[in-house]
Amino acid sequence: MFRALARTWSDFAVARPTLAQLVVFCLLNVGMTVLQLVMMPVVRLWLGATALEDVSFRAVQLGDYFVFDYPAGPVSEGGGGLAYFLAVQITLAVAQIVNFFAQRNITFKSNSNPWWAGFWYLIAYVVITFGAAALQGLYKVPIYDLFITVWGMGSTGEAMADGVTMLINALISCAVFFPIFKLIFRRDDLVPAPAEHALAS
């Protein structure tokens, strides 16, 4: 049965290579999302035990709006401070490093220059980080308020809100990264040299 499934998948991957890559890409992203969902509460708990939660963090001002805006205080009150910012960035960075190697070697089976691919991946990661942070400024407070205050779920609601924000970040990454990966994780198949023909004597 396993051989039959492997053969079916192999035939599908040959007939529809981009769609097959998209399927594997999505499955690996689910794994990365699970990794983030596990890491985020742990890193937040670790950093929340420090004084970093009481340190306000604001960066990249656009008029009256800050792309990165983490007021000091508990995240349940719309804050989280530097602790929350670092928790998000550490979690994303670890997941993206793992994702880089997994997507390059498993999904796209790329044999292109890894340093060049890594350079473009880093640029894409920075751009997506800024975009996701800008969007998070719109949905972070309402989501935490919904779970913690409106639904009265307390610390459980806070953990669930962590999960929802991570899922939103993962969906944004999926939508943007796949076409970028298609460009940077190329596979240059070696073309065999033409056979030499013996000269007729």
DAPE-V926132 format. One record per backbone hydrogen bond with DSSP energy under -1.0 kcal/mol. CO is the residue of the C=O (numbers start at 1). NH is the residue of the N-H. E is the energy in kcal/mol with one decimal. If there is no record, write none. Layout:
# DAPE-V926132
CO | NH | E
CO | NH | E
This chain:
# DAPE-V926132
1 | 5 | -2.4
2 | 6 | -2.7
3 | 7 | -2.5
4 | 8 | -2.5
5 | 9 | -2.8
6 | 10 | -2.5
7 | 11 | -2.5
8 | 12 | -2.3
9 | 13 | -2.8
10 | 14 | -1.7
11 | 15 | -2.3
12 | 16 | -3.2
16 | 20 | -2.5
17 | 21 | -2.3
18 | 22 | -2.2
19 | 23 | -2.1
20 | 24 | -2.3
21 | 25 | -3.0
22 | 26 | -2.5
23 | 27 | -2.2
24 | 28 | -2.6
25 | 29 | -2.1
26 | 30 | -2.0
27 | 31 | -1.8
28 | 32 | -2.3
29 | 33 | -2.5
30 | 34 | -2.4
31 | 35 | -2.2
32 | 36 | -2.3
33 | 37 | -2.7
34 | 38 | -2.0
35 | 39 | -2.6
36 | 40 | -3.1
39 | 43 | -3.1
40 | 44 | -2.7
41 | 45 | -2.3
42 | 46 | -2.3
43 | 47 | -2.9
44 | 48 | -2.7
47 | 50 | -1.6
51 | 54 | -1.4
52 | 55 | -1.5
52 | 82 | -1.1
53 | 73 | -2.6
55 | 82 | -2.5
57 | 70 | -3.1
59 | 68 | -2.1
60 | 67 | -2.6
62 | 65 | -1.9
65 | 62 | -4.0
68 | 59 | -2.2
70 | 57 | -2.5
71 | 81 | -2.4
73 | 80 | -3.1
74 | 77 | -1.5
74 | 79 | -1.8
75 | 78 | -2.0
80 | 84 | -1.9
81 | 85 | -1.8
82 | 86 | -2.6
83 | 87 | -2.2
84 | 88 | -2.4
85 | 89 | -2.4
86 | 90 | -3.0
87 | 91 | -2.0
88 | 92 | -2.5
89 | 93 | -2.6
90 | 94 | -2.4
91 | 95 | -2.1
92 | 96 | -2.6
93 | 97 | -2.1
94 | 98 | -2.2
95 | 99 | -2.5
96 | 100 | -2.3
97 | 101 | -1.4
98 | 102 | -2.3
99 | 103 | -3.1
100 | 104 | -2.2
101 | 105 | -2.4
102 | 106 | -2.7
102 | 107 | -1.0
103 | 108 | -2.6
104 | 110 | -2.7
113 | 117 | -2.3
114 | 118 | -2.6
115 | 119 | -2.1
116 | 120 | -2.0
117 | 121 | -2.5
118 | 122 | -2.4
119 | 123 | -1.8
120 | 124 | -2.6
121 | 125 | -2.7
122 | 126 | -2.4
123 | 127 | -2.4
124 | 128 | -2.7
125 | 129 | -2.5
126 | 130 | -2.3
127 | 131 | -2.4
128 | 132 | -3.3
129 | 133 | -2.2
130 | 134 | -2.3
131 | 135 | -2.1
132 | 136 | -2.5
133 | 137 | -1.4
135 | 138 | -1.9
135 | 139 | -1.3
136 | 140 | -2.8
139 | 143 | -2.0
140 | 144 | -2.3
141 | 145 | -2.7
142 | 146 | -2.3
143 | 147 | -2.2
144 | 148 | -2.6
145 | 149 | -1.6
145 | 150 | -2.5
146 | 151 | -2.5
147 | 153 | -1.9
153 | 156 | -1.2
153 | 157 | -1.0
154 | 158 | -1.8
155 | 159 | -2.0
156 | 160 | -2.2
157 | 161 | -2.6
158 | 162 | -2.0
159 | 163 | -1.8
160 | 164 | -2.3
161 | 165 | -2.5
162 | 166 | -2.2
163 | 167 | -2.3
164 | 168 | -2.3
165 | 169 | -2.2
166 | 170 | -2.4
167 | 171 | -2.5
168 | 172 | -2.2
169 | 173 | -2.3
170 | 174 | -2.6
171 | 175 | -2.3
172 | 176 | -1.6
173 | 177 | -3.4
174 | 178 | -1.4
177 | 181 | -3.3
178 | 182 | -2.1
180 | 184 | -2.4
181 | 185 | -2.8
187 | 189 | -1.1
